[in-house]
Amino acid sequence: MDKVPLTEYELENTRPGEAITLAGVMAILVTAIVVVVVWKLYTSGDGSVALPGGYKFTWN
């Protein structure tokens, strides 16, 4: 694949920010999913969770 240098016009009109926006949206999405999972665990009557590393939680 051949590389083509940008023209002066293209260099002046290049705007950063797409990666920051995408990272922000992904962070909000992950936070929302974690909140829903924690809320479901909090409102459940009883259950148990086994996490990697040998951690086990049980609630009644």
N, C-alpha and C positions, 0 to 999 in steps of 0.2 A: 504494500500500500504506500503510495507516494504522499509525502507531506507537502501541503501547500500553505505558505505563510499567509497570515491574515493581512488584509489591506488596512490602511490607516483608518478608513471609515468603519470597518468591522471592529478594529481595536477600540475605537472610541465608543461604539454602541454596544459593547459587550457588558452586560450587567450581572454581577454575582448575586447569589441569593437563592437560587433554586434548591441547592443542597440544604441550606439552612431551613427553608420552608418545609422540605420533605422530612427532615429530621424532626422538626417541631410537630408536624402532623403525626408522625410515627410515635413520638413520645406521648402525645395526648391519647392516641389509640391504645397504646400499651397500658397507660395509666387507667383508662376506662375499663379495659378488660380485667385488670387486677382488682379494681374496685368492685366490679360485679362478682368476681369469684370470692373475694373476701366477704362481701355482703351475703352471698348465698351460704357460705360456711357459717357466718355469724347467726343467721336466722334459722339454720337447720336445727332440728331438735337434738339429734345425736349423730355421731359419726366418728370417723377416724381418718387420719392422713399419714402416709408413710413417705418420707422424703429421702432423697439420696444421702448417704452418709450414716444411715442407721437411725435417723430421727423418726420417732413415731409419736403421734398425738392422738388422744382419744377424748371425746367429750360426750357428756350425757345430758 
